[in-house]
Amino acid sequence: MNLILKKPDTVGAIASILCMLHCVLTPFLFLTYPGQIDHVQGSPVWWQNFNYIFIIISFFAVYKSVKTTSNSIIKYALWSSWIVLLSLIINEQYEWVSLPEFMTYITTSLLAILHIYNLNYCQCENCTKK
């Protein structure tokens, strides 16, 4: 938690990239894993819960990042991307709407890019809390 407070954009970008890798690798891991052919519901629950770990970490990273950014557009873009990602993850679990998986990849990529952009170009060193 201390790392998120000190380097939220770095943690946010890493969490987004790991989330995307998790989404990409899931089908391959459980299709190729011996003994999973008889598994009825795809990947195990413990593996699916990694989605929520990533979304919680990214929430705190976004929350802290928007407090230190000097660009108000980045604030809205970070929160919007996070909300879309949360919606996609919840929708994936409950399957309310059939959406292509690439939407999750695009959203996590955008979130990582926004964190990296914010880290490199939008940091204010002497921000005062408003």
C-alpha positions as CSV (number, residue, x, y, z in Angstrom):
1,M,0.0,0.0,0.0
2,N,2.9,2.3,0.7
3,L,4.2,1.8,-2.8
4,I,0.8,2.9,-4.2
5,L,1.0,6.1,-2.2
6,K,4.5,6.9,-3.4
7,K,4.4,5.8,-7.0
8,P,0.7,5.4,-8.0
9,D,1.3,5.8,-11.8
10,T,4.0,3.1,-11.8
11,V,1.8,0.7,-9.8
12,G,-1.2,1.6,-11.9
13,A,0.6,0.9,-15.2
14,I,2.0,-2.4,-13.9
15,A,-1.4,-3.5,-12.5
16,S,-3.0,-2.7,-15.8
17,I,-0.5,-4.6,-17.8
18,L,-0.7,-7.6,-15.4
19,C,-4.5,-7.5,-15.7
20,M,-4.3,-7.6,-19.5
21,L,-1.8,-10.5,-19.4
22,H,-4.1,-12.3,-17.0
23,C,-7.0,-11.9,-19.4
24,V,-5.0,-12.9,-22.4
25,L,-3.4,-16.0,-20.8
26,T,-6.5,-17.4,-19.0
27,P,-7.8,-19.3,-22.0
28,F,-4.4,-20.7,-22.9
29,L,-3.5,-21.8,-19.4
30,F,-6.7,-23.7,-18.8
31,L,-7.1,-25.2,-22.2
32,T,-3.6,-26.6,-22.2
33,Y,-3.5,-27.6,-18.5
34,P,-3.9,-31.4,-18.3
35,G,-7.0,-32.5,-16.6
36,Q,-9.0,-29.3,-17.3
37,I,-10.9,-30.9,-20.1
38,D,-13.4,-32.3,-17.6
39,H,-13.7,-29.0,-15.9
40,V,-17.2,-27.7,-16.5
41,Q,-17.0,-24.0,-15.9
42,G,-13.7,-22.9,-17.4
43,S,-11.1,-21.3,-15.1
44,P,-11.3,-21.8,-11.3
45,V,-12.8,-19.2,-9.0
46,W,-9.5,-18.4,-7.4
47,W,-8.1,-17.5,-10.8
48,Q,-11.1,-15.3,-11.7
49,N,-10.8,-13.4,-8.5
50,F,-7.4,-12.0,-9.7
51,N,-9.6,-9.6,-11.7
52,Y,-10.9,-8.0,-8.5
53,I,-7.4,-7.8,-7.0
54,F,-6.2,-5.9,-10.1
55,I,-9.2,-3.6,-10.0
56,I,-8.8,-2.8,-6.3
57,I,-5.1,-2.0,-6.8
58,S,-5.9,0.1,-9.9
59,F,-8.6,2.0,-7.9
60,F,-6.0,3.2,-5.3
61,A,-3.5,3.9,-8.1
62,V,-6.0,6.1,-10.0
63,Y,-7.3,7.7,-6.8
64,K,-3.7,8.8,-5.8
65,S,-2.7,9.7,-9.4
66,V,-5.5,12.1,-9.9
67,K,-4.5,14.0,-6.7
68,T,-1.0,14.6,-8.1
69,T,-1.7,15.3,-11.8
70,S,-1.5,18.7,-13.3
71,N,-3.8,17.9,-16.2
72,S,-7.5,17.9,-15.5
73,I,-8.3,15.9,-18.7
74,I,-6.1,13.1,-17.4
75,K,-8.1,13.0,-14.2
76,Y,-11.3,12.4,-16.1
77,A,-9.6,9.9,-18.5
78,L,-8.2,7.9,-15.6
79,W,-11.5,7.6,-13.8
80,S,-13.4,7.0,-17.0
81,S,-11.1,4.1,-18.0
82,W,-11.2,2.6,-14.5
83,I,-15.0,2.7,-14.5
84,V,-15.2,1.1,-17.9
85,L,-12.8,-1.6,-16.8
86,L,-14.8,-2.3,-13.7
87,S,-18.0,-2.5,-15.7
88,L,-16.3,-4.9,-18.2
89,I,-15.0,-7.1,-15.4
90,I,-18.4,-7.3,-13.7
91,N,-20.1,-7.9,-17.0
92,E,-17.7,-10.7,-17.8
93,Q,-18.6,-12.4,-14.5
94,Y,-22.4,-12.1,-14.8
95,E,-22.6,-12.1,-18.6
96,W,-25.3,-9.4,-18.9
97,V,-24.2,-8.3,-22.3
98,S,-22.1,-10.3,-24.8
99,L,-19.1,-8.1,-25.4
100,P,-15.9,-9.0,-27.3
101,E,-12.8,-9.6,-25.1
102,F,-10.8,-7.1,-27.0
103,M,-12.7,-4.3,-25.2
104,T,-11.1,-5.3,-22.0
105,Y,-7.7,-5.3,-23.7
106,I,-8.2,-1.9,-25.1
107,T,-9.4,-0.5,-21.7
108,T,-6.5,-1.9,-19.7
109,S,-4.1,-0.7,-22.4
110,L,-5.6,2.8,-22.2
111,L,-5.4,2.8,-18.4
112,A,-1.7,1.8,-18.6
113,I,-0.9,4.4,-21.2
114,L,-2.7,7.1,-19.2
115,H,-0.7,6.2,-16.1
116,I,2.6,6.3,-18.1
117,Y,1.6,9.6,-19.7
118,N,0.7,11.1,-16.4
119,L,3.9,9.9,-14.8
120,N,6.0,11.4,-17.6
121,Y,4.2,14.7,-18.4
122,C,1.6,15.6,-15.8
123,Q,3.2,15.5,-12.4
124,C,3.1,18.6,-10.3
125,E,5.8,18.7,-7.7
126,N,4.2,21.3,-5.4
127,C,0.5,20.5,-5.6
128,T,-1.6,21.9,-2.9
129,K,-4.8,20.1,-1.9
130,K,-7.9,22.0,-2.9
